[in-house]
Amino acid sequence: MQEILTEQQWQEFDERGFVVLGRLFDDKTLGALQQRIDDIMLGKADCDYDRIMMQLDSTDGSYTNAGPQSYGHKGATLDYRKIQQLEYDPIYLEYMQRPIFKHICERVYGVGTDISCFRAMFFNKPARKGTYLPWHQDRWNNLDRDPLITVWTALDPCSEANGAVKLIPGSHKKGCVNPSHGSGFMTEEQAQEHCRPEDMVYLELEAGEVALLHNWVMHSSDINRTDIPRRGFSVCYMEAATRTNRGGSYPVVFGEDALVTYGEESLVDS
Ligand SMILES: O=C(O)CCC(=O)C(=O)O
């Protein structure tokens, strides 16, 4: 399995704002991640639900009609749209802390820089359901610096038909068009100007494939028109020194005081 990125992959990332890295782990890991997220949704996991934010999917595909994003389990169903704070789940944490992701962070933020995770989220488009996600860049104006990278892992095959992420290659070079997606997405006018259909590509991936995204690359996603769920795990890594405008910080995943899994045994064996 690949342990570091090639110069060609970094060049592609710099040019296009994303690069598909392919499979970075084996079927056992993929199976464990798939099983774990289904168990979490179905209320069967031994995780601390009070630390995990869970949002039910909309029933009509409309972003504004998705359920509230709040802590705790909301019923045994696979129809969740988003599950956040997965760094507090030992299986997902172990995956996030794999050496290749540390290598990526070192290259982007510098060797020796402690790294925290702004968010570690499951993004789901349940079969024949899903919610339209408007065009946006991943940035937030309550932080004192911008997180720069997101690792997106496909837990199912992702295609145009089942709601694969849509991207505008190179759009990260335009800088910050929408000031913060904490306060909204790109406007219709911005999307028309910057996200033309002819420039758009789908992040079509096999189950288990990983893509590295620049946080400023413009992206969106549609509903799922197939019987195949589109489950994905998205982790935004940033400098641990990042502070919110209220002085808050985020859980460290690499470096001093990094979160630890239950312990001795590897839960996701590769
Ligand atoms: O998975 C999706 O549909 C959207 C992903 C996204 O917006 C992200 O990972 O930041």
PDBQT file of the ligand as one rigid body, heavy atoms in Angstrom, charges set to zero:
ROOT
HETATM    1  O1  LIG A 301     -19.797  14.309   0.579  1.00  0.00    +0.000 OA
HETATM    2  C1  LIG A 301     -20.385  15.268   0.100  1.00  0.00    +0.000 C 
HETATM    3  O2  LIG A 301     -21.383  15.162  -0.587  1.00  0.00    +0.000 OA
HETATM    4  C2  LIG A 301     -19.867  16.665   0.360  1.00  0.00    +0.000 C 
HETATM    5  C3  LIG A 301     -18.490  16.645   0.890  1.00  0.00    +0.000 C 
HETATM    6  C4  LIG A 301     -18.041  17.954   1.436  1.00  0.00    +0.000 C 
HETATM    7  O3  LIG A 301     -18.641  18.983   1.262  1.00  0.00    +0.000 OA
HETATM    8  C5  LIG A 301     -16.803  17.932   2.192  1.00  0.00    +0.000 C 
HETATM    9  O4  LIG A 301     -16.214  16.854   2.387  1.00  0.00    +0.000 OA
HETATM   10  O5  LIG A 301     -16.401  19.018   2.620  1.00  0.00    +0.000 OA
ENDROOT
TORSDOF 0
